[in-house]
Amino acid sequence: MKDFWKKTKETFQVGVAKADEFISDKKIETDPEYLQRENLLSNMDDSIRHLHKNLEEMNGTIKRLGNLMCNIGNNFKDAISTTSPDFQDVSTKAQETGTNIHQYTEKAFENNFPSYVLNPLNALVNELKELKKKNDECKKSHILLNSSEESLTKARNN
């Protein structure tokens, strides 16, 4: 039961300090290293989010390009075979090339992109979340330390 009250008191102290910082001009005193880490982590998070969005867009564009090349090859074969039977081999090669490009882009879209781009990026995002969590724990510990120091000062003065 004592642990429960101790934990509740700590949570309350941290909540009050964060609310004071949010509502009033009273800032939680933090060391410069903490602020630097917090800014760095925030900037990294923004950059990674933008990178992820752009990579997803690029991957979709590559897939659409593959579909487009396949359609162009098919359309070229259809157009040549009906108008110029002499160029049947050329039109068949164009169709095969379009189909091959489509297959390569599908492979990149379905296998290579998730394995070699998204998975490492997701691992980085998870690591960044852990670092932010540890940084928040540092802030909480700092708040509790300040509160304990204030309590000690009050106790000494009484």
Phi and psi restraints in degrees (value plus and minus 20) as a CYANA .aco file:
   2 LYS   PHI     -82.0   -42.0
   2 LYS   PSI     -61.1   -21.1
   3 ASP   PHI     -82.6   -42.6
   3 ASP   PSI     -58.1   -18.1
   4 PHE   PHI     -81.6   -41.6
   4 PHE   PSI     -66.8   -26.8
   5 TRP   PHI     -87.8   -47.8
   5 TRP   PSI     -56.6   -16.6
   6 LYS   PHI     -84.0   -44.0
   6 LYS   PSI     -65.1   -25.1
   7 LYS   PHI     -84.4   -44.4
   7 LYS   PSI     -61.1   -21.1
   8 THR   PHI     -83.1   -43.1
   8 THR   PSI     -62.8   -22.8
   9 LYS   PHI     -82.6   -42.6
   9 LYS   PSI     -63.7   -23.7
  10 GLU   PHI     -82.3   -42.3
  10 GLU   PSI     -65.4   -25.4
  11 THR   PHI     -81.7   -41.7
  11 THR   PSI     -61.3   -21.3
  12 PHE   PHI     -84.2   -44.2
  12 PHE   PSI     -65.1   -25.1
  13 GLN   PHI     -81.6   -41.6
  13 GLN   PSI     -63.8   -23.8
  14 VAL   PHI     -85.1   -45.1
  14 VAL   PSI     -63.5   -23.5
  15 GLY   PHI     -81.8   -41.8
  15 GLY   PSI     -62.8   -22.8
  16 VAL   PHI     -84.4   -44.4
  16 VAL   PSI     -63.6   -23.6
  17 ALA   PHI     -83.9   -43.9
  17 ALA   PSI     -62.2   -22.2
  18 LYS   PHI     -88.1   -48.1
  18 LYS   PSI     -58.2   -18.2
  19 ALA   PHI     -85.9   -45.9
  19 ALA   PSI     -62.6   -22.6
  20 ASP   PHI     -78.6   -38.6
  20 ASP   PSI     -63.3   -23.3
  21 GLU   PHI     -85.1   -45.1
  21 GLU   PSI     -59.3   -19.3
  22 PHE   PHI     -93.2   -53.2
  22 PHE   PSI     -63.1   -23.1
  23 ILE   PHI    -104.0   -64.0
  23 ILE   PSI     -64.0   -24.0
  24 SER   PHI    -130.1   -90.1
  24 SER   PSI    -195.4  -155.4
  25 ASP   PHI    -103.5   -63.5
  25 ASP   PSI     -20.3    19.7
  26 LYS   PHI     -93.6   -53.6
  26 LYS   PSI      91.4   131.4
  27 LYS   PHI    -114.9   -74.9
  27 LYS   PSI     125.8   165.8
  28 ILE   PHI     -94.2   -54.2
  28 ILE   PSI     105.2   145.2
  29 GLU   PHI     -89.0   -49.0
  29 GLU   PSI     101.0   141.0
  30 THR   PHI    -150.7  -110.7
  30 THR   PSI     136.5   176.5
  31 ASP   PHI     -97.9   -57.9
  31 ASP   PSI     135.2   175.2
  32 PRO   PHI     -79.0   -39.0
  32 PRO   PSI     -53.1   -13.1
  33 GLU   PHI     -83.1   -43.1
  33 GLU   PSI     -59.9   -19.9
  34 TYR   PHI     -82.3   -42.3
  34 TYR   PSI     -67.8   -27.8
  35 LEU   PHI     -81.3   -41.3
  35 LEU   PSI     -60.5   -20.5
  36 GLN   PHI     -84.0   -44.0
  36 GLN   PSI     -64.3   -24.3
  37 ARG   PHI     -83.0   -43.0
  37 ARG   PSI     -62.6   -22.6
  38 GLU   PHI     -82.0   -42.0
  38 GLU   PSI     -64.2   -24.2
  39 ASN   PHI     -85.1   -45.1
  39 ASN   PSI     -62.8   -22.8
  40 LEU   PHI     -82.7   -42.7
  40 LEU   PSI     -66.3   -26.3
  41 LEU   PHI     -83.8   -43.8
  41 LEU   PSI     -59.3   -19.3
  42 SER   PHI     -85.1   -45.1
  42 SER   PSI     -64.0   -24.0
  43 ASN   PHI     -84.1   -44.1
  43 ASN   PSI     -60.9   -20.9
  44 MET   PHI     -83.4   -43.4
  44 MET   PSI     -62.3   -22.3
  45 ASP   PHI     -81.1   -41.1
  45 ASP   PSI     -65.4   -25.4
  46 ASP   PHI     -81.5   -41.5
  46 ASP   PSI     -65.5   -25.5
  47 SER   PHI     -82.8   -42.8
  47 SER   PSI     -62.2   -22.2
  48 ILE   PHI     -87.1   -47.1
  48 ILE   PSI     -59.4   -19.4
  49 ARG   PHI     -81.3   -41.3
  49 ARG   PSI     -64.4   -24.4
  50 HIS   PHI     -84.8   -44.8
  50 HIS   PSI     -62.4   -22.4
  51 LEU   PHI     -80.3   -40.3
  51 LEU   PSI     -66.5   -26.5
  52 HIS   PHI     -79.3   -39.3
  52 HIS   PSI     -65.5   -25.5
  53 LYS   PHI     -80.8   -40.8
  53 LYS   PSI     -65.4   -25.4
  54 ASN   PHI     -87.3   -47.3
  54 ASN   PSI     -57.7   -17.7
  55 LEU   PHI     -86.9   -46.9
  55 LEU   PSI     -59.7   -19.7
  56 GLU   PHI     -82.6   -42.6
  56 GLU   PSI     -61.7   -21.7
  57 GLU   PHI     -84.0   -44.0
  57 GLU   PSI     -62.6   -22.6
  58 MET   PHI     -82.0   -42.0
  58 MET   PSI     -63.1   -23.1
  59 ASN   PHI     -82.8   -42.8
  59 ASN   PSI     -61.5   -21.5
  60 GLY   PHI     -84.2   -44.2
  60 GLY   PSI     -57.6   -17.6
  61 THR   PHI     -85.5   -45.5
  61 THR   PSI     -60.7   -20.7
  62 ILE   PHI     -82.5   -42.5
  62 ILE   PSI     -62.2   -22.2
  63 LYS   PHI     -84.3   -44.3
  63 LYS   PSI     -63.5   -23.5
  64 ARG   PHI     -83.9   -43.9
  64 ARG   PSI     -57.2   -17.2
  65 LEU   PHI     -81.2   -41.2
  65 LEU   PSI     -63.1   -23.1
  66 GLY   PHI     -81.1   -41.1
  66 GLY   PSI     -63.9   -23.9
  67 ASN   PHI     -83.2   -43.2
  67 ASN   PSI     -61.6   -21.6
  68 LEU   PHI     -83.8   -43.8
  68 LEU   PSI     -64.3   -24.3
  69 MET   PHI     -83.9   -43.9
  69 MET   PSI     -58.0   -18.0
  70 CYS   PHI     -83.7   -43.7
  70 CYS   PSI     -65.5   -25.5
  71 ASN   PHI     -83.6   -43.6
  71 ASN   PSI     -61.0   -21.0
  72 ILE   PHI     -82.0   -42.0
  72 ILE   PSI     -64.8   -24.8
  73 GLY   PHI     -79.9   -39.9
  73 GLY   PSI     -63.4   -23.4
  74 ASN   PHI     -86.0   -46.0
  74 ASN   PSI     -64.7   -24.7
  75 ASN   PHI     -83.6   -43.6
  75 ASN   PSI     -59.9   -19.9
  76 PHE   PHI     -82.9   -42.9
  76 PHE   PSI     -64.2   -24.2
  77 LYS   PHI     -82.2   -42.2
  77 LYS   PSI     -64.3   -24.3
  78 ASP   PHI     -82.6   -42.6
  78 ASP   PSI     -62.4   -22.4
  79 ALA   PHI     -88.0   -48.0
  79 ALA   PSI     -63.3   -23.3
  80 ILE   PHI     -91.5   -51.5
  80 ILE   PSI     -61.9   -21.9
  81 SER   PHI     -83.9   -43.9
  81 SER   PSI     -50.9   -10.9
  82 THR   PHI    -106.5   -66.5
  82 THR   PSI     -49.9    -9.9
  83 THR   PHI    -120.1   -80.1
  83 THR   PSI     -52.6   -12.6
  84 SER   PHI    -159.1  -119.1
  84 SER   PSI      64.0   104.0
  85 PRO   PHI     -80.0   -40.0
  85 PRO   PSI     -40.1    -0.1
  86 ASP   PHI     -85.4   -45.4
  86 ASP   PSI     -45.1    -5.1
  87 PHE   PHI    -121.4   -81.4
  87 PHE   PSI       7.4    47.4
  88 GLN   PHI     -77.7   -37.7
  88 GLN   PSI     -63.0   -23.0
  89 ASP   PHI     -83.2   -43.2
  89 ASP   PSI     -61.8   -21.8
  90 VAL   PHI     -83.2   -43.2
  90 VAL   PSI     -63.2   -23.2
  91 SER   PHI     -88.2   -48.2
  91 SER   PSI     -55.0   -15.0
  92 THR   PHI     -86.2   -46.2
  92 THR   PSI     -63.0   -23.0
  93 LYS   PHI     -82.9   -42.9
  93 LYS   PSI     -58.9   -18.9
  94 ALA   PHI     -83.4   -43.4
  94 ALA   PSI     -61.0   -21.0
  95 GLN   PHI     -85.9   -45.9
  95 GLN   PSI     -63.2   -23.2
  96 GLU   PHI     -82.9   -42.9
  96 GLU   PSI     -61.0   -21.0
  97 THR   PHI     -82.2   -42.2
  97 THR   PSI     -65.8   -25.8
  98 GLY   PHI     -80.1   -40.1
  98 GLY   PSI     -61.6   -21.6
  99 THR   PHI     -85.8   -45.8
  99 THR   PSI     -61.9   -21.9
 100 ASN   PHI     -83.1   -43.1
 100 ASN   PSI     -65.0   -25.0
 101 ILE   PHI     -79.7   -39.7
 101 ILE   PSI     -62.0   -22.0
 102 HIS   PHI     -80.2   -40.2
 102 HIS   PSI     -64.1   -24.1
 103 GLN   PHI     -84.6   -44.6
 103 GLN   PSI     -61.6   -21.6
 104 TYR   PHI     -84.9   -44.9
 104 TYR   PSI     -62.1   -22.1
 105 THR   PHI     -89.4   -49.4
 105 THR   PSI     -55.5   -15.5
 106 GLU   PHI     -82.6   -42.6
 106 GLU   PSI     -63.1   -23.1
 107 LYS   PHI     -82.0   -42.0
 107 LYS   PSI     -63.7   -23.7
 108 ALA   PHI     -82.7   -42.7
 108 ALA   PSI     -62.5   -22.5
 109 PHE   PHI     -86.9   -46.9
 109 PHE   PSI     -63.5   -23.5
 110 GLU   PHI    -108.4   -68.4
 110 GLU   PSI     -54.2   -14.2
 111 ASN   PHI    -132.1   -92.1
 111 ASN   PSI     -79.2   -39.2
 112 ASN   PHI     -86.8   -46.8
 112 ASN   PSI     -65.1   -25.1
 113 PHE   PHI     -81.3   -41.3
 113 PHE   PSI     -70.0   -30.0
 114 PRO   PHI     -82.8   -42.8
 114 PRO   PSI     -61.5   -21.5
 115 SER   PHI     -90.7   -50.7
 115 SER   PSI     -64.3   -24.3
 116 TYR   PHI    -120.9   -80.9
 116 TYR   PSI     -32.3     7.7
 117 VAL   PHI    -139.8   -99.8
 117 VAL   PSI     -78.9   -38.9
 118 LEU   PHI     -87.3   -47.3
 118 LEU   PSI     -64.0   -24.0
 119 ASN   PHI     -81.5   -41.5
 119 ASN   PSI     -67.5   -27.5
 120 PRO   PHI     -84.0   -44.0
 120 PRO   PSI     -56.1   -16.1
 121 LEU   PHI     -86.1   -46.1
 121 LEU   PSI     -61.0   -21.0
 122 ASN   PHI     -85.3   -45.3
 122 ASN   PSI     -56.3   -16.3
 123 ALA   PHI     -84.2   -44.2
 123 ALA   PSI     -58.8   -18.8
 124 LEU   PHI     -85.1   -45.1
 124 LEU   PSI     -61.5   -21.5
 125 VAL   PHI     -81.6   -41.6
 125 VAL   PSI     -63.3   -23.3
 126 ASN   PHI     -84.4   -44.4
 126 ASN   PSI     -60.4   -20.4
 127 GLU   PHI     -85.3   -45.3
 127 GLU   PSI     -58.9   -18.9
 128 LEU   PHI     -84.5   -44.5
 128 LEU   PSI     -59.6   -19.6
 129 LYS   PHI     -81.6   -41.6
 129 LYS   PSI     -61.3   -21.3
 130 GLU   PHI     -84.1   -44.1
 130 GLU   PSI     -60.7   -20.7
 131 LEU   PHI     -84.6   -44.6
 131 LEU   PSI     -60.6   -20.6
 132 LYS   PHI     -83.7   -43.7
 132 LYS   PSI     -60.0   -20.0
 133 LYS   PHI     -82.6   -42.6
 133 LYS   PSI     -64.1   -24.1
 134 LYS   PHI     -85.3   -45.3
 134 LYS   PSI     -57.8   -17.8
 135 ASN   PHI     -84.9   -44.9
 135 ASN   PSI     -60.3   -20.3
 136 ASP   PHI     -85.5   -45.5
 136 ASP   PSI     -56.2   -16.2
 137 GLU   PHI     -84.7   -44.7
 137 GLU   PSI     -56.2   -16.2
 138 CYS   PHI     -82.5   -42.5
 138 CYS   PSI     -62.0   -22.0
 139 LYS   PHI     -84.7   -44.7
 139 LYS   PSI     -62.8   -22.8
 140 LYS   PHI     -81.7   -41.7
 140 LYS   PSI     -64.0   -24.0
 141 SER   PHI     -83.3   -43.3
 141 SER   PSI     -57.8   -17.8
 142 HIS   PHI     -85.1   -45.1
 142 HIS   PSI     -62.4   -22.4
 143 ILE   PHI     -80.9   -40.9
 143 ILE   PSI     -65.7   -25.7
 144 LEU   PHI     -85.3   -45.3
 144 LEU   PSI     -56.8   -16.8
 145 LEU   PHI     -83.8   -43.8
 145 LEU   PSI     -66.0   -26.0
 146 ASN   PHI     -80.6   -40.6
 146 ASN   PSI     -62.5   -22.5
 147 SER   PHI     -83.3   -43.3
 147 SER   PSI     -62.5   -22.5
 148 SER   PHI     -85.3   -45.3
 148 SER   PSI     -59.8   -19.8
 149 GLU   PHI     -84.2   -44.2
 149 GLU   PSI     -60.3   -20.3
 150 GLU   PHI     -84.3   -44.3
 150 GLU   PSI     -62.0   -22.0
 151 SER   PHI     -83.8   -43.8
 151 SER   PSI     -60.6   -20.6
 152 LEU   PHI     -84.3   -44.3
 152 LEU   PSI     -62.6   -22.6
 153 THR   PHI     -82.6   -42.6
 153 THR   PSI     -64.1   -24.1
 154 LYS   PHI     -83.2   -43.2
 154 LYS   PSI     -60.2   -20.2
 155 ALA   PHI     -87.1   -47.1
 155 ALA   PSI     -56.9   -16.9
 156 ARG   PHI     -89.3   -49.3
 156 ARG   PSI     -55.6   -15.6
 157 ASN   PHI     -95.3   -55.3
 157 ASN   PSI     -40.6    -0.6
